[in-house]
Amino acid sequence: MSDTSIHLHKSKTSNNHVEIEELIRDEEQVRVRHWYDAFIRLFYWYPTDIYSPRERKFLIKLDLCLLIYTCVSYFTKALDKANITNAYVSGMEEDIKFYGDDLSYAKSLYSAGYIVSMAIGTLLVTQKWSRFLLPTFELIWGVLTFCGAAATKPQHIFCLRFLIGFCEGIAFPSSVFIIGSWFTRDEVFRRVMVFSVSSSLGGMFSGYLQSAAYENLSGTRGLAGWKWGFIIDGIFTVPVAIFGLLMFPGPLQAKSQKDTKPIWWMTKDEYEIAVERQVRSGIDGARQYDLKILKKTILHWPVHFFATFWVLLNIVALPDGTVMPLWLKYEAKVHNRFTVSQINNYPTLQSVVGVVAQFFLAGLSDSFPIYPFLAFTQICFIIAYASLAAWNIAWGWKWVCMLAIGLDTVNQAIVSGWINRVCRHDSRERAFVIGYSDAVSQAMNIWTNIVFYPTSHAPEFRLGLIISTIAAFLMLVLPIVEVYLTKRDTKKYVEKKERELVERISVGSEEKGAAL
């Protein structure tokens, strides 16, 4: 190669290195000009100055088909998960002799089934046919929810909770992975926020539905009100599963995958737009697993960091759905303060807090760094849980602390988008990290529910609240480690892309020289 060729080669390499660094910088940044644009983006998702008409039309259609299904599906999951506590405080405890720590055991069995299913979902979600996986499992858990109305003894509930947990286990990791494969950096947090909000709404409406069933359907056709709660939840779930079988697109496959076709409602042009966005944003599309990738993933830091973080997240979330309902039931029994309807309805205020907090904190994570929002949430938990651990506090402050428990959904929304962001360059790592992290946390939940929040210790749960306070503190400081590790990985990624460009330029120069 001549000196002139070498000089040109170096010049091109230098220019391309700058281009790569700019690309990485662009990926890390978001498309807002002023700080107040971030608040506008919470409501205005398809600005004409950012999206072309083609891309805008595609995004609207994608949100209508993909996002709506995942949200409604997750809503039914939350509905069918929360209904056991609502049934418990509405008469199931006395009707089927569901005494002692049976409620804690049932929740732990749910977690056990969840773990087994999650392993399946993590490995299969990258398959081309995986779009049928979630709707099929949802159809099954909807039928099992109906069966809760037929329970006559604790063993029936134990079996059903394990099976429902098994079917619901794939819902979260599959949905978060699939959302992350279609949407870019400055789109994904808002979508995950809406997805997570649907869970809060599910938990909230579970209380309202159980209250309505108790008041209006008790005794109808010889069934107790709490049994009608299970029937109504099943009626919500099954049609949603059928909708998913027809409309859910599944994950966006990698550009290199052969014989990949869009779902029936997506045109070829729209599918090409999706692939262009995928490549532009550095998102690796769904691909097959192999042992080499699994080994690489297990040895890479994100799987261990986020598994640890998710365990802490779930420990912080343990009081949700347990502490407030059982406190209200205790107050009703001992002091005759609340009715059955109030016991079902008042905990839904936690979901209201969660919905509002997710909308602003998780929604703004598309535009700002996530750590301030995570930090604010953990500080609230530390204050609230430390106060509840003391227990003998002012009545009004106790209510504030109880409502603050609803902030746990903010953690889930932000961390879900965070994983998609950090692991965007390898779809198989991303799927594994999402599934493995949630699986490990659910494995911990099998015993943490029983040890830290046993029903027999209601309503104070002093040990559990102390442990949850410590977990919130650890979540406050751990992100510092991630900042360093992500910067190191970004540097390696830039160097890798530069090497690839050098090789392509060298090959191109040699071919051009041979032709001359």
N, C-alpha and C positions, 0 to 999 in steps of 0.2 A: 504494500500500500504506500503511495507517495506521501510526501510531507503535507501537500495540499489536502489530500484525502484524509490524512490523520487529523489535520486541523479542522476540516469540515465535520469529521466524525465526532471530535471532542465538542465542537460547537453545538452540534445537534443534540449530543448527549446532555450537555449543560442546559440547553433550552428545554429539553424534555424533562429534565430533573426539576426545573422550575415549574413546568406545567403540572407535574405530578404533585409537587408540594402545594400548588394552588388548588388542585383537585381535592387533596385531603383537607385543606383548610376550608374549602367550600362545603365539603361533606359535614364538617364539624359545625359550620355556621348555619343560620337559618335565614329565611327571606323576609326580614323585617328591617325597615329603615329607621324607625323610631320606637322607643320603648312602649308607647301607647298603641302601636300597631299590634303588639302581642294581645292586647285585650280585644281589639277589633277581630283578630283571627279566631278568638274563642267562638264567635258567632258567624263570621263570614269565612267559610271554608274554601270557596272557589273564586278568588279574586281574578278578574279578567286581565290585570296587568302582570300576573305571574303565570297563569295557565293559558295555553292556546285553546281555541274553541274545541279542538279535537280532544285534547287532554282533559279539559273541563267536563265535557260530556261523558267521557269514559269514567272519570272519578265519581261523578254523580251516580252513574249506573252501578259502579262497583260498591259504593256505600249502600245503595238500595238493596243490593243482592247479597253481598258478603257481610257487611257490617250489621245490617238489620238482623240477619239470621243469627250471627254469633251472639249478638246482644240479647235477642229474645230467647235463644237457647240457654244462655247463661242465666237469664232471668228465671227460667223454669228450673234450672239446676239449683239456684239459690232457694227458690220456692220449695222444692222437694227436699232440700237439705235442712232448711230451718223448720219445717213443719213438725218435726218430732218434739222440739222444745215447746212449741205452741200447743201441740196435742197433750203433752205432759202436764202443762199448767191448766188445761181445760177439761180434765177429768180422766185422762187415760191412766194416770198413776193409780187412781182408786179402782177403775173398772177392770183392769187386767193385773192388778197387784204389782205394779211396776215400781217397787220400793227400793230403799237403800241407794246404792250407787248404780242401779240399773241404767239410768240415763247416761252416766259416764261410760259404762261398758258399751252401750249401743253406739255412742259417738266414736269410741275407739275401734269398734268393729267396722264402722263406716270408713275410718281412716285405713284400716287393713285392706279392705277391698279396693280402696282408692289407689293404694300403692301398687298392687298387682296390675291393675288396669293401666296405670300411668306408664309402666314399663313397656306395655304393648303399644300404647299410643305414641310414645317417644320414638320407637323403632319403625313404626308403620306410617307415621304422618308424612314422611317425605315421599311415599309411594304415589304413583300417578293416579291410582284408584282410591286414594285415601279420602276423597271428597264424600264418599259414602259411609265412611267409618263413624264419624260423629253423629249424623242423623240416625243411623241404625241403632247405635248404643242409646241414643236419647229415646227412641221409640220403646226400647226394652225397659229403660228406667221409668218411663211414663206408665207402662203396664204394671210394673212392680209397685209404683206409688198407689195405684188403685188398690192393690192387695193389702195395703196397710189398714184399710177399713175392715178387713176380715180378721185382724189379729185378735186373739182371745187370751193370749198369755205372753209373758216376756220373751220366750224363745222365738215366737213368730216375729217379733220386732227385731230381735238380734239377727236372725237370718236375712230379713228384708234389708236391714241397714247395711249388712256386708255386701249384698248383691247390688243395692242401689249405689253404694260407694264404688263398686267395681265398674258399673256402667258410667257413672259420672266422672270417673278418674281421668278419662281422656279429654274431657271437655275443656278444661283450662289450658293445659300445655298445647293441645292441638290448635285451639282458637288463637292463642297469643302468637304461636309460631306462624300461622297462616296470615294473620293480620300483618305481621312483620315482614312477610315475603312480598306483599303487594304495595305497601306504603313506604314513603321515603322518610328521612330524618325529621323534617319539619311537618310531617303529617301523622306519624305513628303514635305520638303521645296522646294526641286528642282522640284518636280512634280507640286506643287502649283505655283512655279515660271513660269514654262512653260505654265501652265494653264492661269495665269495672263498675260503673254506675248501675248498670243493669242488674248486677249482683246485689247491690244495696237495695234497689227497688224490689227485687225478689224477696229479700228478707223482710222488708217493710210490709209488702202486700201479703206475705204469709201470715203476719199477725192480724191484719185487717180481715183476711178471708176466714181465719180461724175464729175470730170474734164474731163475724157475721154468721158463720155456720153454727156457732154455739147458741147465739141468740135466736136465730130464725129457723134452724133446721133440726134442733135437738128433738129427738123422738120421731121425726119423719121416717116412715117406713121401718120403724123400730130401731133406727140407728142413732147412736149418740152424736152430739155435735162435733166432737173431735174426729169421729170417723168420716163425717161429711167433709171435713177439711182435707183428708187424703183424697177423697173422690174428686173434689173440685180441682185440686192440684193436678191430678191425672188428666182431667178434661182439658186443662191448659196445655199440658206437655205434648200429648200425642199429635195434635194438628201441627204444632211447630216442627216436630220431627219429620212429618210428611212434606212440609214446605222445604225443609233442608234437603231432603232427597232430590227435590226438583231443581233448587236454585243455588245451592252451596257450591262454589267453584273449586274448593280445595286449595292447596298451595300452588304458587306460581313456580313452575319447573325452571331449572337452569337453562340458559340459552343453548348449552351443549347437548341437552337431552334430545333424543330423536323421537319422532312420531308423537310429539306433544301437540295436542289439539285443544282449542278453547272450548269451554262449556257452551251449550246451545244458544244462550242469550248474549254471548260475546262474539262480535264480528272478528274476522281475521285482522283487520286494521287496528281494532282496539287491543287485540292480543299483542300485536307488534309494538303498540304504544307502551303496554305494560312491560315488555321485555326491554325496551329502550330505557324506561325509567329505572328498571332493575340494574342495568349495566351502569347507567349514569350515576346512581347512588352507591355503587360498590356493594350491592346486596347480592349475595350468592343464592341462586334459586335452588329449589329442592332437588336433591340428588340421592343416589343409592348409598347405603352404608357399606363399609368394608372394615376389616380388622385394623388396617393401617390407620384409618381415620379415627376409629374408637380409641386406639392407643394414643394417638396424637391429642385427642380431646381430653382424655383422662390425665395426661401429663401437663396439660395447659392450665394456667391459673384460674380462668373464669369459672370452670365447673366447681372448683373447691370454694372459691370466694362467694359465688352466688348461692351455693348450697348452704354455706354457713349463714349467709345473710338471710336466706329464706327461712331457715330454722328459727332464727331470732325473730323474724317478721311474724311467724306463726305463734311463737310464744307471746309476743306482744298482743296478738289478736285473740288469744284464748279467752279472755273475759267476755268478748263479744258473743251475744246469744246465750250467755250463762249467768253472769253476775247480776245484771239488772232484772231479768225475769224472775230469778229465784229470790232476789231481795224483795221484789214486789209481792211474790207469793208468801214469803215469810211475814211481811207486814200485814197482809190480808188475814193470815191465820192467827197471828199473835195479837195484832192491834185492830183488826177489822177495818183497815184503811182503804182497801181497794177491792173492786169487783173483778170477776173473771175477765170481763171485756176490757177493763182498764189494764189488767196484767198483760193481756195480749197486745193492746194498742200502744201503751206508753213506751215500750222498748223500740217501737218503730221510729221514735224521735231520734234515736241513734243513727238510723239509716238516713234521716233527713240531714243530720250534721255531716255524715259521710258523703252524701250526694253533693252538697254545696261545696265542701272542702275539695272533693275530687275535681269538680268542675273548674275551680280556680287554680288549685295547686298543681294537679296533674295536667290540666289543660294548658297552663302556661309553661310547662316543661318543654313544649315544642319550640319555645322562643327564648327561654332563659336556661342557665345551668340548673341542674336538678338538686344540687346539694342544699341550697337554702330552704327549699320546700321540704326535703327530707328532714333537715335539722329542726325546722319549726315543728313538724309533726312529732318528732321524738321528744322534744322539750315539753310539749303538751302532755305526752304520755307519762313522762317522768313525774311531772307535777301531779297529774290526776291519780296515777296508781299509787304513788307514795302517800297521798292523802287518803285514799280508800284503804290502804294497808293499815293506817292508823285507826280507821273506821269511826271512832267517836268524834265526828266533826259536825259542823253546822249542817242542818237539814238542807238548806239551799245550796251550799257548797257541794254536798254529796250528790245532789241532782246534776250540778255542773260537771262533776267528775264522771258520773255515770254516762252522761251524754257525750263526753269527750272520747269514750271508748269507740264511738262510731268512726273516729278518724283512722282506724286500722285499715280501711279500704284504700286510703290515700297511699299507704306504703305499697300495697299490691299493685296499684295502677302505675306508680312511678317505676318500681323495680321491674315490672313486666316490660315496659318500654326501654328501660335501661339495658336489660339483657339483649333485646333485639338490636339495640344500638351497638353494644360492645362486640357482639358476635356476628355482625352483619356479613363479614367476608367469608364465612363458611356456614352454609345452611345446616349441615349435619351436626356441627358443633352447637349451633344455635338451638336446634331441636333437642339435642341431648341435654344441654345445660338447663333449658326450661323444664323439661320433664324430670331430670335427675334432681334438680333443686327442690321442686315441689314434692317429689317422692320421698326424699330424705326428710323433709319437714313433716310430711304426713306420717312417716315411720316414727318420728319423735312424738307426734300427737297421740299415737296409740297409748303411750304410757304417761305423757305429760297431762292429758286430760284427767286421768285417774289419780295421779300423784299430786298435782298442783291444784286441780279444781274438782275434787270429788264432791258429788252432790251432797253427801252427808255433812260436809263442812260449810254448806250454805247457811247464811248469806255472806259471811265475812271473807272467806278464802284468803286469809292473811298470807300464807306461804306463797300461794300462786301470784298474788299481787306484788309481792317483793321480787319474785323471780322475773315477772314481766317488766318491772321497773329496771332491773339490771339489764335485761335484753334490750330495752329502749336506749339505755346509755351506750351499750356496745354498738348499736346501729347508728348512733350519733357520731362515733369516731372511726368506724371501719371504712367509710368512703375515701378517707385520706389515702389508704393503701391502693385503692382502685385507680386513683388519679395518676399515681406514679407508674403503675403497671400498664395502664392504657397508653400513656405517652411513650413508653418503651416499645409497645407493640406497634404503635403508629409509625415510629421511626423505622422499625424493621420492615413494615409494609411499604414505605416509601423506597427503601433500599432495594427491596425485592422487585418492585415495579421498574426501578431504574435499570437493574440488571437485565430484566426482560427486554426493555427498550434497546439497551446496548447490543444484546444478542440479535434482535431483529434488524437493527441498523447495520451490524457487521455482516449478517447474512445477505441483506439487500445490497450492500456495497460490493461484496464478493460476486454476487450474481450479475450485477451491473458491469463489473470489471471483466467477467468472463464473456459477457455478451459483446463487449467492445473488442 
